[in-house]
Amino acid sequence: MRFLLLICDDPTAETYRPEDDNISDWVGENDRRNLSVIGDRLRPAEDARTVRVRSGQLLVTDGPFAETQESIAGFDVLECSDLDEALERAAAHPMARFGRVEVRPFWPMVL
């Protein structure tokens, strides 16, 4: 089952310490367990564009869809056996300490 891990900043989290950032170990463990599908960092929220179509008119606005102190800093897609495994991998991500990790199961399209 595929899960999206949204890697988010969180101003209430523990202060980031580069020496405690074990992201390469986390990625390596996912690779070793054949869980990784794709993952990457994202540019800051101020580089985002939000796209809407209203009454047939394209509206593009600068920035994220919501004004907030938190932002999505990256993402990972993992192929896990179940939600418990996805939560275990999310808890091991360094941003679980320095930010937060939102875990969402994919909802496959049925055509």
DSSP file (Angstrom, degrees, kcal/mol; ACC not computed):
  #  RESIDUE AA STRUCTURE BP1 BP2  ACC     N-H-->O    O-->H-N    N-H-->O    O-->H-N    TCO  KAPPA ALPHA  PHI   PSI    X-CA   Y-CA   Z-CA
    1    1 A M              0   0    0      0, 0.0    79,-2.6     0, 0.0     2,-0.3   0.000 360.0 360.0 360.0 135.4    0.0    0.0    0.0
    2    2 A R  E     -A   79   0A   0     77,-0.2   104,-2.6   104,-0.1     2,-0.4  -0.645 360.0-171.5 -89.8 142.3    1.4    3.4   -0.9
    3    3 A F  E     -AB  78 105A   0     75,-2.5    75,-2.4    -2,-0.3     2,-0.5  -0.991  16.5-142.1-132.0 139.2    1.6    6.3    1.6
    4    4 A L  E     -AB  77 104A   0    100,-3.4   100,-2.6    -2,-0.4     2,-0.7  -0.892  12.8-160.2 -97.5 125.6    2.5    9.9    1.1
    5    5 A L  E     -AB  76 103A   0     71,-3.3    71,-1.7    -2,-0.5     2,-0.7  -0.936   5.1-156.6-105.5 113.3    4.6   11.4    3.8
    6    6 A L  E     -AB  75 102A   0     96,-2.9    96,-2.4    -2,-0.7     2,-0.7  -0.823   8.7-149.4 -90.4 117.1    4.3   15.2    3.8
    7    7 A I  E     -AB  74 101A   0     67,-2.2    66,-3.1    -2,-0.7    67,-1.5  -0.795  25.4-174.7 -93.1 114.4    7.4   16.6    5.5
    8    8 A C  E     -AB  72 100A   0     92,-2.9    92,-2.0    -2,-0.7    64,-0.2  -0.848  27.9-124.6-121.7 145.5    6.4   19.8    7.2
    9    9 A D  E     - B   0  99A   0     62,-2.7    62,-0.2    -2,-0.3    90,-0.2  -0.479  27.7-172.3 -71.4 154.5    8.0   22.7    9.1
   10   10 A D    >   -     0   0    0     88,-0.5     3,-1.9    -2,-0.1    60,-0.1  -0.833  21.0-154.5-154.0 112.9    6.5   23.3   12.5
   11   11 A P  T 3  S+     0   0    0      0, 0.0    -1,-0.1     0, 0.0    88,-0.0   0.658  96.1  58.4 -65.5 -14.2    7.5   26.3   14.6
   12   12 A T  T 3  S+     0   0    0      2,-0.0     3,-0.1     3,-0.0    87,-0.1   0.468  89.2 101.3 -91.5  -1.3    6.5   24.5   17.8
   13   13 A A  S <  S-     0   0    0     -3,-1.9    85,-0.2    85,-0.2     3,-0.1  -0.223  87.2 -74.2 -80.3 169.9    9.0   21.6   17.2
   14   14 A E        -     0   0    0     83,-1.3    -1,-0.2    85,-0.1    -4,-0.1  -0.279  63.5 -90.0 -56.5 144.8   12.4   21.0   18.7
   15   15 A T        -     0   0    0      1,-0.1    -1,-0.1    -3,-0.1     2,-0.1  -0.382  48.2-105.9 -62.2 133.8   15.1   23.3   17.3
   16   16 A Y        -     0   0    0     82,-0.2    -1,-0.1    -3,-0.1     3,-0.1  -0.404  36.2-172.7 -64.7 132.7   16.9   21.9   14.3
   17   17 A R    >   -     0   0    0     -2,-0.1     3,-2.3     1,-0.1     4,-0.4  -0.954  17.3-152.0-128.6 110.8   20.3   20.5   14.9
   18   18 A P  G >  S+     0   0    0      0, 0.0     3,-1.5     0, 0.0    -1,-0.1   0.835  95.8  60.1 -52.1 -36.6   22.3   19.5   11.9
   19   19 A E  G 3  S+     0   0    0      1,-0.3    -3,-0.0    -3,-0.1     0, 0.0   0.693 106.1  48.2 -67.7 -16.7   24.3   16.9   13.9
   20   20 A D  G <  S+     0   0    0     -3,-2.3     2,-1.0    74,-0.0    -1,-0.3   0.379  82.8 108.8-100.2   2.2   21.0   15.1   14.8
   21   21 A D    <   +     0   0    0     -3,-1.5     3,-0.3    -4,-0.4    72,-0.0  -0.697  37.8 170.9 -84.5 102.9   19.7   15.1   11.2
   22   22 A N     >  +     0   0    0     -2,-1.0     4,-2.2     1,-0.2     3,-0.5  -0.145  27.0 133.5-103.8  36.6   20.0   11.4   10.2
   23   23 A I  H  >  +     0   0    0      1,-0.2     4,-2.8     2,-0.2     5,-0.2   0.854  69.9  55.5 -59.4 -36.5   18.1   11.7    6.9
   24   24 A S  H  > S+     0   0    0     -3,-0.3     4,-2.3     1,-0.2    -1,-0.2   0.885 109.0  47.9 -66.2 -35.4   20.7    9.7    4.9
   25   25 A D  H  > S+     0   0    0     -3,-0.5     4,-2.4     2,-0.2    -2,-0.2   0.904 111.9  50.5 -66.0 -41.1   20.3    6.8    7.4
   26   26 A W  H  X S+     0   0    0     -4,-2.2     4,-2.0     2,-0.2    -2,-0.2   0.935 113.0  44.6 -63.2 -47.3   16.5    7.1    7.1
   27   27 A V  H  X S+     0   0    0     -4,-2.8     4,-2.6     1,-0.2    -1,-0.2   0.920 112.5  52.9 -62.9 -43.8   16.6    7.0    3.3
   28   28 A G  H  X S+     0   0    0     -4,-2.3     4,-2.7    -5,-0.2    -2,-0.2   0.885 108.2  49.9 -59.6 -40.5   19.1    4.2    3.3
   29   29 A E  H  X S+     0   0    0     -4,-2.4     4,-2.0     2,-0.2    -1,-0.2   0.900 110.7  49.6 -66.4 -40.6   16.9    2.1    5.6
   30   30 A N  H  <>S+     0   0    0     -4,-2.0     5,-2.9     2,-0.2     6,-0.7   0.913 112.7  47.8 -63.2 -41.6   13.9    2.7    3.3
   31   31 A D  H ><5S+     0   0    0     -4,-2.6     3,-1.4     3,-0.2    -2,-0.2   0.925 110.2  51.8 -63.8 -44.4   16.0    1.6    0.3
   32   32 A R  H 3<5S+     0   0    0     -4,-2.7    -1,-0.2     1,-0.3    -2,-0.2   0.867 113.6  44.3 -59.7 -37.0   17.3   -1.5    2.1
   33   33 A R  T 3<5S-     0   0    0     -4,-2.0    -1,-0.3    -5,-0.1    -2,-0.2   0.368 112.0-121.5 -88.9   4.3   13.7   -2.5    2.9
   34   34 A N  T < 5S+     0   0    0     -3,-1.4    -3,-0.2    -4,-0.2    -2,-0.1   0.881  76.5 123.9  56.1  42.3   12.5   -1.6   -0.7
   35   35 A L      < +     0   0    0     -5,-2.9    44,-2.8    -6,-0.1    -4,-0.2   0.712  36.8 101.5 -99.9 -26.6   10.0    0.9    0.6
   36   36 A S  E     +C   78   0A   0     -6,-0.7    42,-0.2    42,-0.2     3,-0.1  -0.396  28.7 159.9 -70.2 130.5   11.1    4.0   -1.3
   37   37 A V  E    S-     0   0A   0     40,-2.5     2,-0.3     1,-0.4    41,-0.2   0.716  70.5 -35.8-106.7 -54.5    9.1    5.0   -4.4
   38   38 A I  E     +C   77   0A   0     39,-1.2    39,-3.4     2,-0.0    -1,-0.4  -0.959  60.0 168.5-164.7 155.1   10.1    8.7   -4.6
   39   39 A G  E     +C   76   0A   0     -2,-0.3     2,-0.3    37,-0.3    37,-0.2  -0.947   4.9 159.3-167.8 153.4   11.0   11.6   -2.4
   40   40 A D  E     -C   75   0A   0     35,-2.1    35,-2.2    -2,-0.3     2,-0.2  -0.982  38.2 -98.2-168.7 163.8   12.4   15.1   -2.6
   41   41 A R  E     -C   74   0A   0     -2,-0.3     2,-0.3    33,-0.2    33,-0.3  -0.541  37.4-138.0 -83.8 159.1   12.7   18.4   -0.9
   42   42 A L        -     0   0    0     31,-3.2     3,-0.1    -2,-0.2    -1,-0.0  -0.889  18.5-106.2-118.2 150.9   10.5   21.3   -2.0
   43   43 A R        -     0   0    0     -2,-0.3    -1,-0.0     1,-0.1     5,-0.0  -0.271  58.9 -74.8 -63.4 161.3   11.3   25.0   -2.6
   44   44 A P    >   -     0   0    0      0, 0.0     3,-2.2     0, 0.0     4,-0.2  -0.125  43.6-106.8 -60.2 157.7   10.0   27.4    0.1
   45   45 A A  G >  S+     0   0    0      1,-0.3     3,-1.9     2,-0.2    18,-0.1   0.800 117.0  66.7 -56.6 -32.0    6.3   28.2    0.2
   46   46 A E  G 3  S+     0   0    0      1,-0.3    -1,-0.3    17,-0.1    17,-0.2   0.686  96.8  56.3 -67.7 -14.2    7.0   31.7   -1.2
   47   47 A D  G <  S+     0   0    0     -3,-2.2    -1,-0.3    15,-0.1    -2,-0.2   0.460  90.3 104.9 -89.7  -2.4    8.0   30.0   -4.5
   48   48 A A    <   -     0   0    0     -3,-1.9    15,-3.1    -4,-0.2     2,-0.4  -0.323  54.8-155.9 -76.9 159.0    4.7   28.3   -4.8
   49   49 A R  E     -D   62   0B   0     13,-0.3     2,-0.5    -2,-0.1    13,-0.2  -0.991   7.8-146.3-129.6 140.9    1.8   29.1   -7.2
   50   50 A T  E     -D   61   0B   0     11,-2.8    11,-2.4    -2,-0.4     2,-0.4  -0.939  13.4-157.0-110.7 129.7   -1.8   28.2   -6.5
   51   51 A V  E     +D   60   0B   0     -2,-0.5     2,-0.3     9,-0.2     9,-0.2  -0.899  17.6 166.0-112.2 131.2   -3.9   27.4   -9.6
   52   52 A R  E     -D   59   0B   0      7,-2.5     7,-3.3    -2,-0.4     2,-0.5  -0.974  23.8-152.0-136.4 150.9   -7.7   27.7   -9.6
   53   53 A V  E     +D   58   0B   0     -2,-0.3     2,-0.4     5,-0.2     5,-0.2  -0.988  21.3 175.4-122.5 119.9  -10.3   27.7  -12.4
   54   54 A R  E >   -D   57   0B   0      3,-2.4     3,-2.2    -2,-0.5    -2,-0.0  -0.991  69.9 -12.6-128.7 125.3  -13.5   29.6  -11.6
   55   55 A S  T 3  S-     0   0    0     -2,-0.4    -1,-0.1     1,-0.3     3,-0.1   0.870 129.6 -55.2  52.1  39.7  -16.3   30.2  -14.1
   56   56 A G  T 3  S+     0   0    0      1,-0.2     2,-0.5    -3,-0.1    -1,-0.3   0.469 113.0 121.4  77.3   1.8  -13.9   29.0  -16.8
   57   57 A Q  E <   -D   54   0B   0     -3,-2.2    -3,-2.4     2,-0.0     2,-0.4  -0.858  61.4-129.8-105.1 131.9  -11.2   31.6  -15.9
   58   58 A L  E     -D   53   0B   0     -2,-0.5     2,-0.5    -5,-0.2    -5,-0.2  -0.639  23.8-171.2 -77.3 126.7   -7.7   30.6  -14.9
   59   59 A L  E     -D   52   0B   0     -7,-3.3    -7,-2.5    -2,-0.4     2,-0.5  -0.983   4.4-177.7-121.6 120.6   -6.5   32.2  -11.7
   60   60 A V  E     -D   51   0B   0     -2,-0.5     2,-0.3    -9,-0.2    -9,-0.2  -0.979   6.0-176.1-119.3 123.7   -2.9   31.9  -10.6
   61   61 A T  E     -D   50   0B   0    -11,-2.4   -11,-2.8    -2,-0.5     2,-0.2  -0.901  28.1-110.4-119.3 149.5   -1.8   33.4   -7.3
   62   62 A D  E    S+D   49   0B   0     -2,-0.3   -13,-0.3   -13,-0.2   -15,-0.1  -0.489  78.4  17.8 -73.1 143.9    1.6   33.6   -5.8
   63   63 A G  S    S-     0   0    0    -15,-3.1    -2,-0.2   -17,-0.2   -17,-0.1  -0.186  98.5 -37.2  92.5 178.8    2.3   31.5   -2.7
   64   64 A P        -     0   0    0      0, 0.0   -14,-0.2     0, 0.0     7,-0.0  -0.169  56.7-106.7 -74.4 170.2    0.6   28.6   -1.0
   65   65 A F  S    S+     0   0    0    -16,-0.1     2,-0.4     1,-0.1   -15,-0.0   0.689 103.2  37.8 -72.5 -18.1   -3.1   27.9   -0.8
   66   66 A A  S    S-     0   0    0      2,-0.1     2,-0.6     0, 0.0    -1,-0.1  -0.991  78.9-125.7-136.4 142.8   -3.2   28.9    2.9
   67   67 A E        +     0   0    0     -2,-0.4     2,-0.3    -4,-0.1     3,-0.0  -0.781  54.5 135.0 -84.9 118.8   -1.4   31.5    5.0
   68   68 A T        -     0   0    0     -2,-0.6    -2,-0.1     2,-0.1     0, 0.0  -0.984  64.3-121.7-158.6 159.2    0.3   29.6    7.8
   69   69 A Q  S    S+     0   0    0     -2,-0.3     2,-0.3     2,-0.0    -1,-0.1   0.705  97.0  74.7 -77.4 -20.0    3.6   29.5    9.7
   70   70 A E        +     0   0    0    -60,-0.1     2,-0.3   -62,-0.0   -60,-0.1  -0.662  63.6 177.4 -91.6 148.9    3.9   25.8    8.8
   71   71 A S        -     0   0    0     -2,-0.3   -62,-2.7   -62,-0.2     2,-0.6  -0.978  37.5-101.6-146.4 160.3    4.8   24.7    5.3
   72   72 A I  E     +A    8   0A   0     -2,-0.3   -64,-0.3   -64,-0.2     3,-0.1  -0.750  35.2 178.0 -83.3 119.1    5.4   21.5    3.3
   73   73 A A  E     -     0   0A   0    -66,-3.1   -31,-3.2    -2,-0.6     2,-0.3   0.633  60.3 -29.7 -97.5 -18.5    9.2   21.2    3.0
   74   74 A G  E     -AC   7  41A   0    -67,-1.5   -67,-2.2   -33,-0.3     2,-0.3  -0.971  55.7-131.1-177.2-175.1    9.3   17.9    1.2
   75   75 A F  E     -AC   6  40A   0    -35,-2.2   -35,-2.1    -2,-0.3     2,-0.3  -0.989   5.3-162.4-154.8 157.7    7.6   14.6    0.5
   76   76 A D  E     -AC   5  39A   0    -71,-1.7   -71,-3.3    -2,-0.3     2,-0.5  -0.990   9.4-152.9-140.4 141.9    8.2   10.9    0.4
   77   77 A V  E     -AC   4  38A   0    -39,-3.4   -40,-2.5    -2,-0.3   -39,-1.2  -0.980  21.7-175.0-113.1 122.1    6.1    8.1   -1.2
   78   78 A L  E     -AC   3  36A   0    -75,-2.4   -75,-2.5    -2,-0.5     2,-0.8  -0.904  25.8-141.2-118.4 146.0    6.6    4.8    0.5
   79   79 A E  E     +A    2   0A   0    -44,-2.8     2,-0.2    -2,-0.4   -77,-0.2  -0.897  38.7 172.2-103.3 100.3    5.3    1.3   -0.4
   80   80 A C        -     0   0    0    -79,-2.6     3,-0.1    -2,-0.8     4,-0.0  -0.708  44.3-123.6-112.0 160.3    4.5   -0.2    3.0
   81   81 A S  S    S-     0   0    0     -2,-0.2     2,-0.3     1,-0.2    -1,-0.1   0.819  88.0 -23.1 -71.1 -30.0    2.8   -3.3    4.1
   82   82 A D  S  > S-     0   0    0    -81,-0.1     4,-1.8     1,-0.1     3,-0.2  -0.957  76.1 -79.9-166.4 178.7    0.3   -1.4    6.2
   83   83 A L  H  > S+     0   0    0     -2,-0.3     4,-2.8     1,-0.2     5,-0.2   0.868 121.5  59.9 -61.6 -38.2   -0.4    1.8    8.1
   84   84 A D  H  > S+     0   0    0      1,-0.2     4,-2.2     2,-0.2    -1,-0.2   0.912 106.2  46.4 -59.1 -43.0    1.6    0.7   11.1
   85   85 A E  H  > S+     0   0    0     -3,-0.2     4,-2.2     2,-0.2    -1,-0.2   0.904 112.0  51.4 -66.0 -40.1    4.8    0.3    9.0
   86   86 A A  H  X S+     0   0    0     -4,-1.8     4,-2.2     1,-0.2    -2,-0.2   0.904 111.3  47.7 -62.4 -41.6    4.2    3.7    7.4
   87   87 A L  H  X S+     0   0    0     -4,-2.8     4,-2.5     2,-0.2    -1,-0.2   0.875 109.5  53.6 -67.6 -37.3    3.8    5.3   10.8
   88   88 A E  H  X S+     0   0    0     -4,-2.2     4,-1.1    -5,-0.2    -2,-0.2   0.915 111.6  45.0 -62.6 -43.2    7.0    3.6   12.0
   89   89 A R  H  X S+     0   0    0     -4,-2.2     4,-0.6     2,-0.2    -2,-0.2   0.878 112.2  52.1 -69.3 -37.3    8.9    5.0    9.1
   90   90 A A  H >< S+     0   0    0     -4,-2.2     3,-1.0     1,-0.2     6,-0.2   0.910 107.5  52.1 -63.5 -41.8    7.4    8.5    9.6
   91   91 A A  H 3< S+     0   0    0     -4,-2.5    -1,-0.2     1,-0.2    -2,-0.2   0.791 107.2  53.5 -65.4 -27.3    8.4    8.4   13.3
   92   92 A A  H 3< S+     0   0    0     -4,-1.1    -1,-0.2    -5,-0.2    -2,-0.2   0.602  84.6 104.2 -83.0 -12.2   12.0    7.6   12.3
   93   93 A H  S X< S-     0   0    0     -3,-1.0     3,-2.0    -4,-0.6     4,-0.4  -0.488  77.9-129.2 -69.5 137.6   12.2   10.6    9.9
   94   94 A P  T >> S+     0   0    0      0, 0.0     4,-1.9     0, 0.0     3,-1.5   0.817 106.2  64.3 -59.6 -29.0   14.3   13.4   11.5
   95   95 A M  H 3> S+     0   0    0      1,-0.3     4,-1.7     2,-0.2   -87,-0.1   0.613  83.5  74.6 -73.4  -8.7   11.5   15.9   10.7
   96   96 A A  H <4 S+     0   0    0     -3,-2.0    -1,-0.3    -6,-0.2     5,-0.1   0.810 110.1  32.1 -65.3 -27.6    9.2   14.0   13.1
   97   97 A R  H <4 S+     0   0    0     -3,-1.5   -83,-1.3    -4,-0.4    -2,-0.2   0.850 128.1  37.6 -90.4 -43.3   11.4   15.7   15.7
   98   98 A F  H  < S-     0   0    0     -4,-1.9   -88,-0.5   -85,-0.2   -85,-0.2   0.501 138.4 -18.1 -92.0  -5.1   12.3   19.0   13.9
   99   99 A G  E  < S-B    9   0A   0     -4,-1.7     2,-0.3    -5,-0.2   -90,-0.2  -0.411  89.9 -77.7-158.5-123.6    8.9   19.5   12.3
  100  100 A R  E     -B    8   0A   0    -92,-2.0   -92,-2.9    -2,-0.1     2,-0.5  -0.978  23.0-141.0-157.2 158.7    6.1   17.1   11.6
  101  101 A V  E     -B    7   0A   0     -2,-0.3     2,-0.5   -94,-0.2   -94,-0.2  -0.979  11.2-157.2-127.7 118.2    5.3   14.3    9.2
  102  102 A E  E     -B    6   0A   0    -96,-2.4   -96,-2.9    -2,-0.5     2,-0.5  -0.827  10.8-155.0 -94.3 130.7    1.7   13.9    7.9
  103  103 A V  E     +B    5   0A   0     -2,-0.5   -98,-0.2   -98,-0.2   -16,-0.0  -0.924  16.1 174.7-111.2 124.2    1.0   10.3    6.7
  104  104 A R  E     -B    4   0A   0   -100,-2.6  -100,-3.4    -2,-0.5     2,-0.2  -0.992  25.2-133.8-130.7 128.3   -1.7    9.8    4.1
  105  105 A P  E     -B    3   0A   0      0, 0.0  -102,-0.3     0, 0.0     2,-0.1  -0.517  32.3-109.3 -73.0 146.9   -2.6    6.5    2.3
  106  106 A F        -     0   0    0   -104,-2.6  -104,-0.1    -2,-0.2     0, 0.0  -0.448  19.5-145.5 -69.8 151.0   -3.1    6.8   -1.4
  107  107 A W        -     0   0    0     -2,-0.1    -1,-0.1    -3,-0.0    -3,-0.0  -0.852  23.4-140.3-118.2  89.4   -6.7    6.4   -2.6
  108  108 A P        -     0   0    0      0, 0.0     2,-0.3     0, 0.0     0, 0.0  -0.166  15.5-116.2 -57.6 141.3   -6.2    4.5   -6.0
  109  109 A M        -     0   0    0      2,-0.0     2,-0.6     1,-0.0     0, 0.0  -0.601  22.1-154.3 -76.7 134.8   -8.5    5.6   -8.8
  110  110 A V              0   0    0     -2,-0.3    -1,-0.0     1,-0.1     0, 0.0  -0.956 360.0 360.0-110.3 116.6  -10.9    3.0  -10.0
  111  111 A L              0   0    0     -2,-0.6    -1,-0.1     0, 0.0    -2,-0.0   0.425 360.0 360.0-101.7 360.0  -11.8    3.6  -13.6
